[in-house]
Amino acid sequence: MLRGARALSSVCCSTVKRAGAARNIRKLALPVQPRLGARSTRSFASLAQVQAVNEVSPSQVPEAAVKPVDLPIVSNDAKQVAVGWDTRTWSRFHNIWLRDHCRCPKCFHAITKQRLLNTFQIPPDIAPLGVAAKPEGLEVTWNSTDNHTSLYPWAWLQRNSYDPPLPKEGEKEGERHDEKILWGAKIQQAPPTVEYEQVMAGDAELFKWLDNIDKFGFSFVTGVPSTPEATEKLCERIGFIRETQYGRFWDFTADLAKGDTAYTNIALGAHTDNTYFTDPCGLQLFHLLSHTEGTGGSTLLVDGFYVASLLKELNPAAYNLLSTVPVPAHAAGEPTALYRPSPESGYPVLGHHHGTLGQVRWNNDDRSVMNHLEPSAVEGWYEAIRLWNKTLSRPDSEYWVQLQPGTAVVVDNHRVLHGRSAFTGKRRMCGAYIGMDEYKSKLAVLKEKFAPDTVLEATNAIPDAVVNGRNIWNPAL
């Protein structure tokens, strides 16, 4: 995600750094064992005492109140359970929320990872009989006919704290945990690359490949046999190939076999594919199989997140228009197909989720009639896309590369725009689309294996936490 990212012109790329722990939260990334002979938990006798502590300013709370070796302070009232991570950091969890998220075998199917508890049978006024801080996590005994007991690991509670939200491990407040590396033309000095044989032979190199795509938005694969069959197998290492009006796996030349300018030899400006789909394809893989009797056909890559960050800094008003004005699009070159997104008014060029840039959708060639603009916004919108195009086509934004047989490139179609220069001769290209969900699923599975986060590291040793190869406290669940 883009928020918090910085792009530096003096280097080929910039990293959204995961900097610094939030206060003392890091101390509880793993279950903390109490000192021998020390009190392993603290509790408040009444709600009044809880409120009194919450109203005390940080300067009034002695530092000795919570030591790194202590367990969190826990307390409860009729509505919530409070967890004190340190003298200045508290989380509050509603009773009904905690009961709904119990993951004992009666409430959560450990194999299927699905909820068994009937949420709608939880009494609205449910309250604990008691709460206790245990080395493994928060233990809650519920006021029910069977005195049901739930356990919530500390690291899991920290990750899912909502009152207030807490920075994740290694984050600064206001930053996101996701690391994106923004880049411009200087990425050509060291583009992300993996080897075909290693990708096909083992999951470690496959993870490196998919992680490259996650961080940079693209990655090369070298040493690919120059055949459609080998390229198709490479695509399938990620996930299911997504079939569209262009077929399942493409093997094409400039013969207009399909009604799209990709099937010509003319130059194509920087664009993303499938702006006419409600759900544009996630990844796009290209492999040049041959180019004979001609020249040209260089491939263009542009980091849409990098360009958006520049535009946001240079002209916030234009950035806002591109983030709010929907753009209709169409695919109408095939007589048997006419694609338009739903809703037909389309989506903004820059798509955001909770204020964070998550998707770029831009293909001026496929844009439909802009008949929904307010009269007062027409000139401003055209100026905004003019600035967007100017920033896209700046020399420091464009990465040009002459692909060769044996080198495939995969791009995140929600982030990186691609294009090509005009060419002569016969140029044979193959490739495919892969859905974003399929890609993200494979990446998530590989992260569990090769880069588990702090919640998994903190909970894997809890009895019955890992069932059928997956931790029930996985943050994705």
N, C-alpha and C positions, 0 to 999 in steps of 0.2 A: 504494500500500500504506500501511497505517496506521502501522506502527512508525516512530517518530521524528517523527510529526506532532504539532502542538500546535494546539489550538483556543482562540481568544481571544474572550471574551464582549464585549469592548469594541469589536470591529470586526466587520464582516460576514463575514469569512472569515480563515483562517490558512493559511500556506503551509509545506509541508515544504521548507525551504530547502536548497539544495545549496550548502553552505558549505565554503570552504577547501580547498586541495589537501592531499593526504597527503604530508607531508615534502617530498622533492624530486621526487616521481614526475611532477609536472606537466612538468618539464623534458624528459621523454621522450615527451610526447604526440605529437610529430612526430619523424621521424628526425633525429638530431642529427649534423651534419657535423663531423668532427674539424678541429682547427686545422692549418693548413699546417705541416708539419714535425713535428707532434706525433704521438705514438703513438696509432693509431686503435683499438687493442684491448689488453686485458690478459688474461693467462691465468696459471693456477697450474700449477706443474710437477708437483704431486702432490696426491693426495687429502688427505694429511696437512696440506698448506698450506691447503687449502680449509677443513678442519675447524678449523684453528688460527684462521683469520680469523673463522669463524662463532662460535667460542667467545669471541672477544675482546669485551669490553663496549664499548658505543658510546663511552665516554669514553676508551678506549685507542686508538681509531682516529683518526688525524690527519685533520682536515677536508680537507687537501690531497690525500688519497688519491683522491678522485673529484671532479673539477671538472664544472660544468654542461656544458662543451664536450666532455667525454670521452664515449666510448661506454661502455655497461655493461661490467662485468667479467664474463667468462664462464669457466667451468671445468666439468670433468666427472669422473665416476668410473664404476665398473662398472654403477651403477644409475641415476644421475641426472645432469642438467645443471643447474648453478647459475648464476643471473643476478643480479649485484649492481647494483641500480639506483642506489644511493648507498651511503655508508659504513654506513648503518644498515638498509637495506631490501634483502632478498634474496628471490628466488623460486627454487623447485626444481621441476624437471619430470622425471618418470620417462622413461627412454629409450623404453620401449614406448609411452608416451603421445605423445611427440613424433613417433615414427615413424608412429603411427596417424593423426596429424593433419597429415601432409605434404600440401601442396596444389599440388604440381607437376602438370603435365598428365598424367603417368603414374599419379598416385595419386588425382587428383580431377578430375572432369569439369567443366570451366570453364563450359560452357553449362548443363547440367542441375543443377549444384551438388550432385552426388552423389558419394559415395566410390567410387573404382575399386579402390583397394588392398584386397586380401584380408587383413583384420585377422588372420585365424586362421593365416596363413602367416608372421606376424612371429615370429621366434625369441624365446622368453621372455627370453633372456639377451642380447638385442641391445644393442650398445654402439657409440658413435661411434668412428671412427678419429680424428676431430678436431673441435673446435668453434672458431668464430671470430666475433668481433663485427664486423659490417659496418654501414655507414651505414643500409642498408635493414632490417637485422634480424639475428637469430641464424642463422648458417650452420652446419649439421651435416653432416659427411660420415660416412656409415654404413659399418660393417664388413660389407659385403655383396659379392657376386660382382661387382657393377657399380659399387661405391663410390658408391652413390646419394647425392645431395646434396639437402638440404632447406633452405628458407629460411623463417624465422618472423618477421614484422614485430614490432618492439618494442612498439608500441601494442597489437597483438593479444595478445602474451604477457602484458602487464600486465592486460588485461581478463580473461584466462582463467587468471590465476594461481590455483592452488588450494593451494599449500604455501609460504606461507600465502595465503589470499584477500586481495587488496589492495583498498582503497577505490577506487571508480571516480573518474574525473576530476571534481573539484569536490565530492567527498563527504567527510564526516567519518567516521572509523572508527565502525562500528556503525549508520550510516544507510544508507538505500537511495537509489538514484539516481532512482527514480520520484518525480515531484512530484505530490502530491495536495493540493488546496485544500479544507479542511474548512469547512463553512459552517452557519449557523443562519438564523434568521428575517430577520436584517438583510441577507441576500443580495438581498432585494427592492430594495435601493437601487441595485444594479448587477448584475442577473442576466446570465449569459453569453448573448449573442445574436448571430445572424448574419442576413444578408439572403438570401432565397430566390433572387433573380435572380443574385446573385453566386455562390452555391453551385452553381447549375445551369450557370453560364457558365464557371467555371474551377476548377482544382484548388487554388489558393491559399486561397480562401474555404472550400472543402470541407475542407482541412486544418485551418483555424481552427475549423470546426464540430466535427470529430472530436477535435481537441485540447481543445476546451472540455469535451467529454464525458469525455475521459480525466482531466482535471484536476478538474472540478467534479462529474462524474457526471450532468450534464444540460446541455441548451442549448435555447434558443428559436430558432425560425426565423420571421422576420416576412416579410410580403408574399407569403405562399403563396396562390395562387388557391384559392378555396373550393370545390374540386371533388375527388372521389375520385381522378380521373385524375392531377391535378397532385401530389397527396399521395403517390400510389403511385410516381410518378417520383422524388419526393424520397427516398423510402425506398430505391429502387434505386440512388441515387447512392452509398449506403454499401456495399451488397452484396445477396446473394440474400435475398429475403423467406422467412422460415421458416414453413411451413404447419403448423398444429396442428389439433386437433379443432374449433377455431373458424373454420377456413378459412385461406386464404392472406392476403387483405387484407380487413379488416373495414370494414363500413359499416352501422352499427347504431343502434337507438333502444332505449328502455326497453320492449321488447315481449316479453321472455323468449323470443326466438327461439332462444336457446341457454340451456342449463341452468346459468346462472352469475349471481350477483348483479350483475355488471357490466351485465347486460341488464335492470336494474330502475332505479327512481328513488330507492332508499334510500341513505343515507349509507354510505360505505365508509371504514373506518379505514386508517391507513398500513400498507401491505403490499407485498411483492414478488410477482410473478406466478410461476406454474409451480413452486411448491415441491413439487408432486407429480411433477415430471420429475426424472430422474437428472441431466439437463443442462438447467437452466432457460435460457430464451431470454436472450440477452445484452442487446439493446437493445429498447426499446418506444417507438414513436412514436404520438402522439395528435394529432388535428386536429379541433377543433370546427367542424363545417360550418354548423350553425345551432342556434338555441335560441329557440323562439317560444312565445307564450302561457303564459309561466311565468317563474319566478325560481329562484335557487339554482344548485347544480351547480358551486361553486367547486372548483378543483383544489388538492390538497394534495401538497406535496413535502417529504420529510424526508431529510437526509443520514444514512444508516445508519452510515457511518464516524465521523461527528461524534458521533452519539449513543453509539456503542460506546466512543469515547474518553472521553466523560463517565462512562459506567457503569464503565469500567475503573478510573478514578480514584476514583470515589465508593464502589464496592463490588467489589473484585477477586474476591471469592468468587462473586458473582452472575455476573460476566463469565466466570469459569472454567466455571461450570455451563452457560452458554449456548454455550460453546465446545467442550463435550465431550459433552453429552447429545444423542443423535440424536432428531429429531422426525419422526414419520411423517406423511404427508399423502396426500390423495386428490383426484381430480376425478371425480365420479360423477353429475353432473347430466344427462348425455346417456345415454340407454338403450343406445346403440351403443358407448359407450366407458367404460372404468374404468381410470384412470391411477393408478399408485402408483410411487414411485421404487424403484430397485434399489441397495442392498438395501431391503426394505420397511420396515425400521426407520427409514429416512430419514437425514437429515444434521443436524448442529447448526445452530442459528440463526446462529452466527458461525463461518465457515469460515476456517481458517488454512493457510498454506503456509510451512513452515520458520519457524513462530512469528509470521508476519506476517498480519494480517487481510486477506483477499482477497475475501470474499463474505458477503453477508447474505442469509439465506433466512427470511422471516417472513410468514406469513399465518395468523393464529389461526383464521380462518373455515374454512380448508381442513385444519386439523390433525386427524389421526386419533386413535384411542384411545392414550393413553400407558400401555400395559400392560407396558412393559419397564423401568420405573423400579424401582430398589431401594427397598424400603419406607422405609429411612432417608433416602432422597433426595427423597421426594415433596414434603414441605412446603418444603424448600429450593428445589426447582425451581420450584414455583408462586410462591414469593416472588421468585425471580430474574426470571420473566417478568412479574410485577407491576411490578417496578422498571424492567424494560426498556420496558414499555408506558408507565409514568409518565414516563420520560425521553423517549420518542418524542413524547409529547403535551404536553411542556412548551411554553409560548408561544415561548420562545427557540429551540426546535428546529423548529417548524412554519413552513413558507413557504406561505401561501395566495395563490392568484392566480386571478382570473376570466378564463379563456381567452375569446378572441374569435375569430370566423371570420377566417382569414387568418394566424393565429399558431399554429404547430405547436410541440410540445415533444417532445423525445426524452430518455429517461432510461436510465441504466445500471441494468438490472434486478438486477445483482449488488451494487449499492451503494445506490441511491436508492429509498426507498419512496414510493409514491404512494397517493392516496385522493381522495375527493370528498365534498362536502356533499350532502345530499338536495336534490332539485329537483322543481319542478312544470313542466307544459307538455311540449312535444315538443323533445327534445334529440337532435340527430343528430351522431354521432361517427364518425370513420374512423381507420384506422391499421393498424399491422402490427408483427410481431416480426422482429428480425434477429439471427442467431446471433452469439455473442461472437467466434467464430473469424473469421467474415467481417469483422466490424468491426475486429478487431485486425489482420487482414491488410491491409485498406485503409489503416489508420492507419500501419502499418509502411512501406508503399510510399511514402506521402506524406512520411513523416519522412526517408526516404532522399533525397528531392528537396528538401524545404524546411528540414529541420533535421538534417543528417547529424551523427552523433556523432564523437567524437575519433578513433576507430579508422578510420572511413571517411575522414575528413580526412587522416589520417596515411598511409593506404595507397593512396588513389586514384591517386597518381602512380607507383606501382610498376609496372613493365612487366607486362603481361598480368594485372593484378589485376582490372580491370573488363572483363568479357566478357558479351555479350548484355544489357547494361544494368545488371548487378549485380556488385558487388565480391565476389570469392571470400572475402575476409576479413571480410565482414559479420558483426558479433557475433551475429546471429540464426542463423547457419548452424552 
